Protein backbone atom coordinates (compact mmCIF):
# COMPACT_ATOMS: atom_id res chain seq x y z
CA UNK A 1 0.00 0.00 0.00
CA UNK A 2 1.40 3.41 -0.95
CA UNK A 3 0.09 6.87 -0.19
CA UNK A 4 -0.47 9.31 -3.06
CA UNK A 5 -2.57 12.43 -3.22
CA UNK A 6 -5.96 12.08 -1.48
CA UNK A 7 -6.20 8.31 -1.09
CA UNK A 8 -4.16 5.15 -0.77
CA UNK A 9 -3.03 2.98 -3.64
CA UNK A 10 -2.53 -0.74 -3.40
CA UNK A 11 0.01 -2.65 -5.44
CA UNK A 12 0.80 -6.28 -6.07
CA UNK A 13 4.13 -7.62 -4.80
CA UNK A 14 4.13 -10.54 -7.23
CA UNK A 15 6.38 -9.73 -10.22
CA UNK A 16 4.15 -11.72 -12.57
CA UNK A 17 1.06 -9.76 -11.54
CA UNK A 18 -0.50 -7.54 -14.20
CA UNK A 19 -1.74 -4.99 -11.65
CA UNK A 20 0.73 -2.18 -11.00
CA UNK A 21 -1.43 -0.11 -8.64
CA UNK A 22 -5.10 0.21 -7.82
CA UNK A 23 -6.60 3.14 -5.91
CA UNK A 24 -8.36 2.48 -2.63
CA UNK A 25 -11.70 3.99 -3.78
CA UNK A 26 -11.85 1.48 -6.65
CA UNK A 27 -11.35 -1.43 -4.25
CA UNK A 28 -13.83 0.08 -1.76
CA UNK A 29 -16.47 0.42 -4.49
CA UNK A 30 -15.98 -3.20 -5.58
CA UNK A 31 -16.07 -4.44 -1.96
CA UNK A 32 -19.32 -2.57 -1.35
CA UNK A 33 -20.74 -4.09 -4.54
CA UNK A 34 -19.88 -7.60 -3.33
CA UNK A 35 -21.41 -6.87 0.10
CA UNK A 36 -24.62 -5.58 -1.50
CA UNK A 37 -25.05 -8.96 -3.20
CA UNK A 38 -25.18 -10.56 0.26
CA UNK A 39 -27.93 -8.25 1.55
CA UNK A 40 -31.21 -9.90 2.40
CA UNK A 41 -34.32 -8.56 0.74
CA UNK A 42 -37.23 -7.71 3.07
CA UNK A 43 -38.86 -11.01 2.14
CA UNK A 44 -35.66 -12.96 2.82
CA UNK A 45 -35.27 -11.22 6.18
CA UNK A 46 -38.81 -12.20 7.21
CA UNK A 47 -38.14 -15.80 6.09
CA UNK A 48 -34.84 -15.87 7.99
CA UNK A 49 -36.52 -14.64 11.20
CA UNK A 50 -39.27 -17.27 10.85
CA UNK A 51 -36.68 -20.00 10.29
CA UNK A 52 -34.76 -18.77 13.34
CA UNK A 53 -37.84 -18.99 15.57
CA UNK A 54 -38.59 -22.48 14.22
CA UNK A 55 -34.95 -23.53 14.76
CA UNK A 56 -35.07 -22.37 18.38
CA UNK A 57 -38.33 -24.20 19.12
CA UNK A 58 -37.05 -27.42 17.52
CA UNK A 59 -33.66 -27.24 19.24
CA UNK A 60 -35.28 -26.62 22.64
CA UNK A 61 -37.63 -29.58 22.11
CA UNK A 62 -34.73 -31.81 21.03
CA UNK A 63 -32.66 -30.67 24.00
CA UNK A 64 -35.50 -31.44 26.44
CA UNK A 65 -35.90 -34.91 24.95
CA UNK A 66 -32.16 -35.55 25.24
CA UNK A 67 -32.11 -34.34 28.86
CA UNK A 68 -34.98 -36.68 29.79
CA UNK A 69 -33.17 -39.58 28.12
CA UNK A 70 -29.90 -38.75 29.91
CA UNK A 71 -31.66 -38.44 33.27
CA UNK A 72 -33.30 -41.85 32.76
CA UNK A 73 -29.97 -43.46 31.89
CA UNK A 74 -28.27 -41.82 34.90
CA UNK A 75 -31.07 -43.07 37.18
CA UNK A 76 -30.67 -46.55 35.68
CA UNK A 77 -26.93 -46.49 36.45
CA UNK A 78 -27.64 -45.50 40.08
CA UNK A 79 -30.02 -48.47 40.38
CA UNK A 80 -27.46 -50.84 38.83
CA UNK A 81 -24.74 -49.57 41.19
CA UNK A 82 -27.03 -50.16 44.17
CA UNK A 83 -27.94 -53.68 42.94
CA UNK A 84 -24.26 -54.46 42.31
CA UNK A 85 -23.37 -53.36 45.85
CA UNK A 86 -26.18 -55.52 47.27
CA UNK A 87 -24.88 -58.58 45.34
CA UNK A 88 -21.32 -57.87 46.50
CA UNK A 89 -22.42 -57.61 50.16
CA UNK A 90 -24.45 -60.81 49.80
CA UNK A 91 -21.29 -62.39 48.30
CA UNK A 92 -23.05 -63.23 45.03
CA UNK A 93 -20.20 -61.64 43.00
CA UNK A 94 -16.45 -61.89 43.57
CA UNK A 95 -14.12 -58.91 44.16
CA UNK A 96 -12.75 -58.80 40.61
CA UNK A 97 -16.18 -58.95 38.92
CA UNK A 98 -17.51 -56.31 41.30
CA UNK A 99 -14.55 -53.95 40.67
CA UNK A 100 -14.80 -54.27 36.87
CA UNK A 101 -18.58 -53.78 36.76
CA UNK A 102 -18.46 -50.85 39.20
CA UNK A 103 -15.66 -49.10 37.25
CA UNK A 104 -17.54 -49.49 33.96
CA UNK A 105 -20.75 -48.07 35.47
CA UNK A 106 -18.94 -45.13 37.15
CA UNK A 107 -17.10 -44.28 33.90
CA UNK A 108 -20.38 -44.28 31.99
CA UNK A 109 -21.97 -42.12 34.70
CA UNK A 110 -19.14 -39.54 34.42
CA UNK A 111 -19.45 -39.54 30.61
CA UNK A 112 -23.22 -38.96 30.75
CA UNK A 113 -22.94 -36.19 33.35
CA UNK A 114 -20.31 -34.36 31.27
CA UNK A 115 -22.49 -34.63 28.17
CA UNK A 116 -25.51 -33.38 30.11
CA UNK A 117 -23.53 -30.39 31.43
CA UNK A 118 -22.29 -29.46 27.95
CA UNK A 119 -25.83 -29.78 26.57
CA UNK A 120 -27.10 -27.31 29.18
CA UNK A 121 -24.35 -24.77 28.40
CA UNK A 122 -24.77 -24.78 24.61
CA UNK A 123 -28.43 -23.76 24.80
CA UNK A 124 -28.39 -20.25 23.31
CA UNK A 125 -25.05 -20.02 21.50
CA UNK A 126 -26.22 -21.28 18.10
CA UNK A 127 -29.34 -19.13 18.28
CA UNK A 128 -27.32 -16.00 19.19
CA UNK A 129 -24.82 -16.65 16.37
CA UNK A 130 -27.62 -17.04 13.82
CA UNK A 131 -29.39 -13.93 15.13
CA UNK A 132 -26.16 -11.90 14.69
CA UNK A 133 -25.80 -13.29 11.17
CA UNK A 134 -29.33 -12.10 10.32
CA UNK A 135 -28.56 -8.60 11.63
CA UNK A 136 -25.37 -8.41 9.58
CA UNK A 137 -27.04 -9.62 6.39
CA UNK A 138 -29.71 -6.95 6.66
CA UNK A 139 -27.18 -4.42 5.33
CA UNK A 140 -23.52 -5.50 5.27
CA UNK A 141 -22.62 -2.80 2.73
CA UNK A 142 -23.96 -0.05 5.00
CA UNK A 143 -22.15 -1.55 8.01
CA UNK A 144 -18.93 -1.50 5.95
CA UNK A 145 -19.44 2.09 4.73
CA UNK A 146 -20.10 3.38 8.26
CA UNK A 147 -17.17 1.56 9.87
CA UNK A 148 -13.76 3.04 10.56
CA UNK A 149 -10.68 1.43 8.96
CA UNK A 150 -10.10 -1.03 11.81
CA UNK A 151 -13.72 -2.22 11.89
CA UNK A 152 -13.84 -2.47 8.09
CA UNK A 153 -10.88 -4.80 8.31
CA UNK A 154 -12.52 -6.82 11.11
CA UNK A 155 -15.73 -7.13 9.10
CA UNK A 156 -13.85 -8.37 6.04
CA UNK A 157 -11.74 -10.82 8.07
CA UNK A 158 -14.90 -12.23 9.68
CA UNK A 159 -16.63 -12.77 6.33
CA UNK A 160 -13.94 -13.37 3.70
CA UNK A 161 -11.83 -16.49 3.20
CA UNK A 162 -9.68 -15.05 0.41
CA UNK A 163 -9.37 -11.92 -1.75
CA UNK A 164 -7.83 -11.86 -5.24
CA UNK A 165 -7.39 -9.33 -8.00
CA UNK A 166 -7.90 -10.40 -11.60
CA UNK A 167 -6.53 -7.43 -13.51
CA UNK A 168 -8.41 -4.72 -11.60
CA UNK A 169 -11.42 -6.84 -10.62
CA UNK A 170 -11.80 -7.89 -6.98
CA UNK A 171 -12.69 -11.57 -6.57
CA UNK A 172 -13.97 -12.73 -3.18
CA UNK A 173 -14.10 -16.20 -1.69
CA UNK A 174 -16.58 -15.99 1.21
CA UNK A 175 -16.38 -17.91 4.47
CA UNK A 176 -19.29 -20.11 5.50
CA UNK A 177 -22.19 -19.33 5.84
CA UNK A 178 -21.66 -16.21 3.69
CA UNK A 179 -20.68 -18.37 0.71
CA UNK A 180 -24.13 -20.01 0.76
CA UNK A 181 -25.82 -16.59 0.93
CA UNK A 182 -23.71 -15.31 -1.98
CA UNK A 183 -24.61 -18.38 -4.08
CA UNK A 184 -28.37 -18.20 -3.53
CA UNK A 185 -30.32 -18.01 -6.82
CA UNK A 186 -31.21 -14.70 -8.47
CA UNK A 187 -34.08 -13.94 -10.83
CA UNK A 188 -32.89 -12.32 -14.08
CA UNK A 189 -34.16 -8.96 -12.74
CA UNK A 190 -31.63 -9.19 -9.89
CA UNK A 191 -34.27 -10.10 -7.30
CA UNK A 192 -33.44 -13.10 -5.10
CA UNK A 193 -35.58 -16.16 -5.72
CA UNK A 194 -37.29 -17.67 -2.70
CA UNK A 195 -37.25 -21.44 -2.31
CA UNK A 196 -40.69 -22.96 -2.78
Backbone bond lengths (Angstrom), bond angles and torsions (degrees), N, CA, C in turn:
res aa  C-N    CA-C-N  psi(-1)  N-CA   C-N-CA  omega(-1)  CA-C   N-CA-C  phi
1 X - - - 1.441 - - 1.516 107.31 -
2 X 1.335 116.93 130.63 1.460 121.49 177.22 1.510 108.96 -124.87
3 X 1.325 115.85 154.25 1.459 119.98 -177.73 1.518 109.52 -105.79
4 X 1.329 116.79 123.79 1.459 122.86 177.76 1.514 108.14 -139.69
5 X 1.283 116.54 138.81 1.458 122.83 176.46 1.517 112.59 48.20
6 X 1.369 116.81 -125.39 1.460 121.22 -172.39 1.520 114.14 -88.17
7 X 1.318 119.48 -18.70 1.451 120.32 -176.85 1.522 111.20 -140.01
8 X 1.312 114.51 173.26 1.460 120.65 -178.37 1.519 109.80 -86.36
9 X 1.330 114.45 151.34 1.452 122.04 173.31 1.525 108.03 -117.06
10 X 1.317 115.32 142.25 1.452 120.14 176.40 1.514 108.10 -108.72
11 X 1.335 115.53 146.37 1.462 118.75 177.42 1.519 109.48 -136.02
12 X 1.310 114.82 157.03 1.455 122.03 -178.60 1.523 108.69 -90.13
13 X 1.324 116.71 136.16 1.467 121.09 -179.30 1.522 112.14 -90.00
14 X 1.317 116.74 -9.35 1.463 121.51 179.00 1.522 108.81 -79.94
15 X 1.340 117.25 124.90 1.469 120.65 -177.06 1.525 113.20 -63.47
16 X 1.331 116.17 -28.14 1.461 120.12 -179.28 1.524 113.27 -83.54
17 X 1.312 116.75 -2.43 1.465 121.39 -177.26 1.524 110.28 -74.07
18 X 1.329 116.26 138.66 1.461 120.47 179.91 1.522 113.82 -83.05
19 X 1.340 117.16 -7.07 1.462 120.48 -177.86 1.524 109.23 -94.31
20 X 1.323 116.62 117.75 1.471 119.02 177.45 1.519 109.32 -81.56
21 X 1.318 117.64 -58.46 1.463 121.94 175.22 1.524 108.88 -145.53
22 X 1.317 114.58 155.75 1.463 120.07 175.36 1.526 107.26 -141.15
23 X 1.332 117.50 129.07 1.462 119.50 -177.74 1.527 112.08 -71.28
24 X 1.318 114.82 147.02 1.460 121.44 -178.69 1.536 112.81 -55.17
25 X 1.347 119.64 -43.02 1.470 118.51 179.95 1.528 113.68 -59.54
26 X 1.328 117.21 -31.48 1.465 120.41 178.70 1.528 109.39 -67.80
27 X 1.336 116.67 -45.05 1.460 120.07 177.66 1.525 111.38 -64.73
28 X 1.337 116.23 -41.77 1.475 120.83 179.16 1.529 110.18 -59.22
29 X 1.323 116.44 -45.56 1.469 121.02 -179.00 1.528 110.75 -61.81
30 X 1.332 116.90 -42.02 1.462 120.32 179.13 1.527 111.36 -68.24
31 X 1.346 116.20 -39.41 1.473 119.77 178.21 1.524 110.11 -62.09
32 X 1.322 116.54 -44.69 1.464 120.82 179.39 1.533 110.42 -62.41
33 X 1.319 116.33 -38.94 1.470 120.28 176.49 1.524 112.13 -60.95
34 X 1.333 116.57 -43.28 1.471 120.50 177.48 1.525 110.81 -63.99
35 X 1.340 116.83 -42.09 1.463 120.77 -179.24 1.524 111.44 -66.06
36 X 1.330 117.17 -34.56 1.471 120.22 178.62 1.526 111.39 -63.86
37 X 1.335 116.54 -31.22 1.466 119.94 178.36 1.529 111.97 -67.05
38 X 1.334 116.72 -22.97 1.465 120.62 178.60 1.523 112.41 -81.29
39 X 1.328 117.47 -22.16 1.462 121.57 -172.21 1.522 111.85 -58.00
40 X 1.324 114.62 134.57 1.456 120.62 175.03 1.525 109.83 -74.62
41 X 1.316 115.64 139.84 1.457 120.03 169.46 1.537 106.87 -73.92
42 X 1.330 117.13 168.68 1.466 120.26 178.20 1.531 110.78 -58.03
43 X 1.335 115.35 -41.12 1.462 120.22 -179.41 1.531 110.89 -65.83
44 X 1.329 116.79 -41.00 1.464 120.62 178.22 1.528 110.75 -64.84
45 X 1.318 116.17 -39.02 1.463 120.86 179.98 1.529 110.95 -63.39
46 X 1.336 116.56 -42.66 1.467 120.99 177.30 1.534 109.27 -62.71
47 X 1.324 117.23 -45.28 1.465 121.57 178.93 1.524 111.96 -62.06
48 X 1.329 116.02 -40.29 1.467 120.33 179.25 1.526 110.55 -63.52
49 X 1.343 116.64 -43.61 1.470 120.76 -179.74 1.532 110.86 -64.32
50 X 1.341 116.60 -40.21 1.469 120.16 177.89 1.527 110.67 -64.56
51 X 1.326 116.28 -41.89 1.465 120.41 179.00 1.528 110.37 -64.85
52 X 1.320 116.62 -36.00 1.466 121.33 179.55 1.529 111.29 -65.73
53 X 1.323 116.43 -43.38 1.468 120.82 177.72 1.527 109.58 -63.07
54 X 1.331 117.05 -44.15 1.464 121.85 179.24 1.536 110.27 -62.84
55 X 1.338 116.44 -42.91 1.466 121.18 178.61 1.519 110.38 -58.75
56 X 1.336 116.62 -44.61 1.464 120.26 -178.03 1.534 111.43 -64.37
57 X 1.330 116.02 -44.19 1.474 119.34 179.10 1.526 110.62 -61.37
58 X 1.343 116.35 -46.26 1.465 120.37 -178.81 1.519 111.94 -65.21
59 X 1.347 116.79 -40.66 1.467 119.19 -178.68 1.523 110.80 -69.20
60 X 1.339 117.56 -35.86 1.464 120.04 177.84 1.529 110.48 -66.76
61 X 1.335 116.07 -40.68 1.471 120.30 179.08 1.527 109.93 -64.37
62 X 1.334 116.49 -45.26 1.463 121.16 179.32 1.523 110.51 -62.18
63 X 1.328 116.00 -41.91 1.460 120.26 179.87 1.527 110.54 -62.93
64 X 1.324 117.32 -44.54 1.473 120.91 178.91 1.524 110.92 -59.81
65 X 1.324 116.13 -42.69 1.471 120.56 179.48 1.531 110.41 -63.40
66 X 1.336 116.58 -41.47 1.460 120.27 179.28 1.531 111.17 -65.86
67 X 1.338 116.53 -39.73 1.468 120.61 -179.81 1.533 110.40 -64.21
68 X 1.328 117.31 -42.25 1.465 121.16 178.19 1.525 109.67 -61.30
69 X 1.327 115.98 -44.75 1.465 120.73 -179.94 1.535 111.27 -62.65
70 X 1.330 116.35 -43.38 1.470 120.58 178.67 1.527 111.41 -64.31
71 X 1.331 116.24 -42.57 1.465 120.14 178.95 1.535 111.49 -62.15
72 X 1.334 116.68 -39.43 1.463 120.58 177.48 1.530 111.50 -64.09
73 X 1.336 115.26 -42.94 1.467 118.79 -179.66 1.536 110.83 -67.87
74 X 1.331 117.38 -38.16 1.468 120.69 176.96 1.529 111.12 -64.56
75 X 1.323 116.82 -40.57 1.464 121.54 177.28 1.529 110.50 -63.49
76 X 1.337 115.67 -40.55 1.460 121.63 178.13 1.533 110.59 -62.02
77 X 1.322 117.33 -40.48 1.469 120.96 179.08 1.527 110.31 -65.05
78 X 1.337 116.79 -41.34 1.476 120.32 177.59 1.532 110.51 -59.18
79 X 1.323 116.39 -43.49 1.472 121.43 178.80 1.527 110.40 -62.85
80 X 1.328 116.91 -44.31 1.471 121.58 -179.58 1.536 111.03 -64.77
81 X 1.336 116.16 -38.94 1.469 119.39 177.05 1.529 111.44 -63.59
82 X 1.335 115.57 -41.50 1.472 120.16 178.20 1.526 110.40 -64.09
83 X 1.332 117.26 -45.99 1.476 121.71 179.08 1.530 111.12 -62.18
84 X 1.335 116.06 -39.90 1.464 120.57 179.33 1.528 110.14 -63.66
85 X 1.322 116.38 -43.03 1.468 120.81 178.38 1.536 110.30 -62.51
86 X 1.327 116.94 -43.03 1.465 121.00 178.71 1.536 110.87 -59.72
87 X 1.340 116.94 -43.29 1.477 121.25 179.20 1.534 110.32 -65.41
88 X 1.338 116.01 -39.65 1.464 119.87 -179.97 1.533 110.41 -64.51
89 X 1.341 116.41 -43.91 1.471 121.03 179.70 1.527 110.22 -64.14
90 X 1.330 115.18 -39.27 1.477 119.91 179.85 1.524 111.42 -79.05
91 X 1.340 116.91 3.18 1.467 124.59 178.97 1.530 112.67 60.04
92 X 1.327 115.76 36.10 1.464 121.11 176.65 1.525 111.73 -90.92
93 X 1.359 116.52 -13.82 1.479 121.50 174.88 1.527 107.75 -131.14
94 X 1.347 115.43 146.53 1.465 119.53 179.82 1.541 110.75 -80.96
95 X 1.323 116.34 170.37 1.471 122.22 -176.65 1.532 112.59 -57.94
96 X 1.325 116.10 -45.34 1.471 120.44 -176.05 1.534 111.21 -65.66
97 X 1.318 116.97 -45.81 1.470 121.94 179.12 1.519 110.26 -62.16
98 X 1.334 115.28 -43.56 1.470 120.31 178.81 1.542 110.85 -60.63
99 X 1.328 116.95 -47.55 1.470 121.70 -177.18 1.535 110.99 -62.23
100 X 1.336 116.41 -44.14 1.472 120.06 -179.67 1.528 111.41 -64.72
101 X 1.330 116.57 -47.43 1.472 121.00 -178.54 1.530 110.63 -64.17
102 X 1.338 116.72 -42.82 1.464 121.04 -179.45 1.532 110.91 -64.12
103 X 1.334 117.44 -43.81 1.470 121.54 178.86 1.522 110.98 -61.21
104 X 1.320 116.81 -44.61 1.476 120.80 179.61 1.523 110.85 -61.54
105 X 1.333 117.21 -43.92 1.469 120.69 -179.94 1.540 111.44 -66.44
106 X 1.333 117.22 -42.50 1.472 120.79 179.74 1.533 111.34 -65.39
107 X 1.333 116.98 -39.03 1.476 120.31 177.72 1.525 111.12 -63.51
108 X 1.329 115.27 -42.32 1.473 119.72 178.46 1.529 110.13 -65.74
109 X 1.308 117.42 -38.78 1.467 122.14 178.47 1.540 110.67 -61.87
110 X 1.325 117.06 -44.37 1.473 121.81 178.25 1.529 110.21 -61.87
111 X 1.327 115.77 -45.43 1.474 122.00 -179.94 1.537 110.95 -58.80
112 X 1.341 116.32 -46.20 1.462 121.02 -179.27 1.528 112.00 -66.68
113 X 1.321 116.95 -40.07 1.470 120.20 178.80 1.522 111.61 -65.24
114 X 1.340 117.16 -40.18 1.470 120.67 177.47 1.526 111.10 -63.93
115 X 1.329 115.84 -42.36 1.466 120.00 178.59 1.527 110.73 -64.00
116 X 1.327 116.33 -41.91 1.461 121.33 179.34 1.530 110.57 -62.33
117 X 1.337 116.69 -43.59 1.473 120.93 178.34 1.523 111.72 -61.62
118 X 1.345 116.52 -44.01 1.467 119.51 -179.70 1.527 110.98 -66.95
119 X 1.318 116.98 -34.53 1.468 121.61 178.22 1.530 110.26 -64.44
120 X 1.310 117.41 -40.05 1.470 121.39 178.07 1.524 111.77 -64.83
121 X 1.337 117.01 -39.01 1.470 121.36 -175.16 1.522 113.20 -75.60
122 X 1.322 118.09 -27.28 1.466 120.68 -175.90 1.524 113.01 -88.06
123 X 1.298 117.60 13.78 1.464 122.89 -173.68 1.521 113.41 -53.08
124 X 1.329 118.30 -59.48 1.460 121.06 -170.44 1.528 115.35 -99.99
125 X 1.330 118.73 -7.87 1.452 119.78 -173.33 1.536 113.15 -59.32
126 X 1.322 116.87 -49.76 1.470 119.78 -178.70 1.522 110.52 -62.47
127 X 1.328 117.03 -41.04 1.460 120.46 179.07 1.528 110.89 -63.22
128 X 1.323 117.73 -44.55 1.471 121.57 179.66 1.525 110.96 -62.87
129 X 1.341 116.94 -42.71 1.467 120.88 179.26 1.527 110.97 -61.28
130 X 1.336 116.43 -43.88 1.461 120.13 -179.69 1.533 111.23 -68.40
131 X 1.318 116.65 -36.21 1.462 120.92 177.93 1.533 110.44 -63.62
132 X 1.342 117.09 -42.37 1.465 121.56 177.50 1.524 110.70 -64.39
133 X 1.329 116.90 -38.56 1.461 121.01 177.15 1.522 110.46 -60.60
134 X 1.329 116.91 -44.45 1.471 121.24 178.67 1.516 111.94 -60.65
135 X 1.337 116.83 -41.75 1.472 120.31 178.07 1.513 110.94 -62.84
136 X 1.319 116.84 -43.56 1.461 120.87 -178.87 1.525 111.46 -65.02
137 X 1.336 116.64 -40.38 1.459 119.81 -176.52 1.531 113.26 -77.86
138 X 1.317 116.72 -3.90 1.461 119.49 173.69 1.537 109.15 -65.25
139 X 1.331 116.68 -42.40 1.461 119.78 179.63 1.528 111.58 -160.73
140 X 1.347 117.44 71.95 1.464 119.20 -179.67 1.523 113.25 -65.42
141 X 1.331 117.22 -32.13 1.469 120.05 179.83 1.524 110.50 -65.59
142 X 1.333 117.38 -41.87 1.459 121.35 178.76 1.530 110.69 -66.31
143 X 1.331 116.35 -40.70 1.473 120.53 177.85 1.533 109.68 -60.42
144 X 1.331 116.25 -40.48 1.465 121.22 179.13 1.531 110.85 -66.62
145 X 1.337 116.58 -46.92 1.471 120.59 -179.07 1.528 111.88 -59.64
146 X 1.334 116.86 -39.77 1.462 121.27 -175.52 1.523 113.84 -82.47
147 X 1.320 117.67 -9.11 1.463 121.02 -176.22 1.530 111.08 -83.00
148 X 1.329 114.96 153.63 1.461 119.50 172.14 1.530 108.23 -78.35
149 X 1.316 118.12 176.32 1.464 122.24 -174.94 1.522 112.16 -57.55
150 X 1.327 117.20 -44.08 1.469 120.82 -178.39 1.523 110.96 -63.98
151 X 1.334 117.50 -44.92 1.463 120.43 -179.06 1.521 112.58 -73.20
152 X 1.322 117.65 -28.07 1.476 119.79 172.33 1.525 108.89 -61.83
153 X 1.321 115.09 -45.73 1.458 119.75 -179.66 1.532 110.77 -62.48
154 X 1.340 116.91 -43.50 1.462 120.77 178.61 1.527 111.69 -60.87
155 X 1.335 115.43 -43.00 1.464 120.18 179.38 1.525 110.12 -60.22
156 X 1.325 116.44 -46.92 1.468 120.70 -178.85 1.524 110.66 -64.09
157 X 1.334 117.39 -44.66 1.462 120.73 179.72 1.528 111.00 -61.38
158 X 1.332 117.23 -35.88 1.466 120.44 -179.15 1.528 112.77 -72.97
159 X 1.327 117.66 -22.28 1.458 120.99 -174.05 1.528 114.51 -109.95
160 X 1.330 116.90 -26.50 1.466 120.96 -168.46 1.526 111.55 -108.17
161 X 1.327 115.06 130.74 1.464 121.92 175.76 1.525 110.26 -81.12
162 X 1.357 115.81 -44.21 1.454 119.90 -176.26 1.534 110.01 -155.49
163 X 1.325 115.52 144.54 1.466 122.89 175.48 1.525 108.61 -118.84
164 X 1.332 116.58 138.54 1.470 121.23 176.91 1.521 109.15 -138.41
165 X 1.306 115.95 154.96 1.457 121.21 171.83 1.520 108.42 -113.71
166 X 1.315 116.74 127.20 1.452 122.53 172.61 1.521 105.25 -111.75
167 X 1.319 115.82 104.74 1.460 122.52 -166.99 1.527 106.69 58.99
168 X 1.322 118.65 -109.92 1.467 119.21 178.35 1.528 111.05 -119.19
169 X 1.352 115.29 24.20 1.459 121.05 179.30 1.523 109.62 -104.94
170 X 1.329 116.39 127.25 1.451 122.51 179.90 1.532 109.23 -80.92
171 X 1.319 116.33 126.12 1.461 122.61 178.52 1.527 106.92 -114.79
172 X 1.334 115.80 129.34 1.460 120.83 -175.94 1.518 110.63 -117.25
173 X 1.329 114.88 134.57 1.461 122.12 170.93 1.532 105.25 -109.76
174 X 1.349 115.97 111.19 1.461 121.41 -174.54 1.523 111.77 -80.81
175 X 1.322 115.71 150.50 1.462 121.71 170.89 1.524 108.30 -76.79
176 X 1.331 116.00 162.02 1.464 119.91 172.97 1.517 107.41 -74.60
177 X 1.299 119.63 143.17 1.457 131.46 2.43 1.530 113.18 -89.88
178 X 1.349 116.95 4.06 1.465 119.63 -176.10 1.528 111.83 -64.61
179 X 1.337 116.97 -28.85 1.464 119.51 178.20 1.523 111.07 -63.55
180 X 1.344 116.70 -37.57 1.472 119.88 178.68 1.529 110.68 -68.12
181 X 1.324 116.40 -38.04 1.471 120.57 178.97 1.528 109.17 -65.95
182 X 1.324 116.79 -43.66 1.466 120.74 -179.36 1.528 112.07 -64.52
183 X 1.326 117.51 -28.90 1.468 121.51 -176.88 1.521 113.32 -92.74
184 X 1.340 118.08 2.34 1.463 118.52 -179.28 1.531 109.02 -64.48
185 X 1.336 117.21 150.58 1.471 120.63 -173.59 1.528 113.01 -68.47
186 X 1.340 114.79 146.11 1.459 122.59 175.61 1.525 109.17 -115.27
187 X 1.307 115.57 146.09 1.473 121.97 169.85 1.523 106.06 -77.37
188 X 1.304 119.98 157.06 1.467 121.02 -177.76 1.543 113.24 -63.56
189 X 1.320 117.79 -10.94 1.466 120.30 176.34 1.531 111.17 -87.84
190 X 1.349 115.84 -2.34 1.465 119.65 -178.85 1.509 112.78 94.10
191 X 1.347 117.21 -0.96 1.466 120.56 -179.69 1.527 107.73 -88.73
192 X 1.330 116.81 135.90 1.463 121.38 179.65 1.524 110.17 -64.51
193 X 1.320 115.33 137.45 1.468 120.37 175.49 1.517 108.79 -84.51
194 X 1.304 115.85 140.26 1.457 121.39 176.97 1.511 108.44 -94.67
195 X 1.351 116.93 138.56 1.468 118.12 176.44 1.523 109.89 -65.40
196 X 1.317 116.07 145.05 1.469 119.02 -179.18 1.498 111.68 -88.35
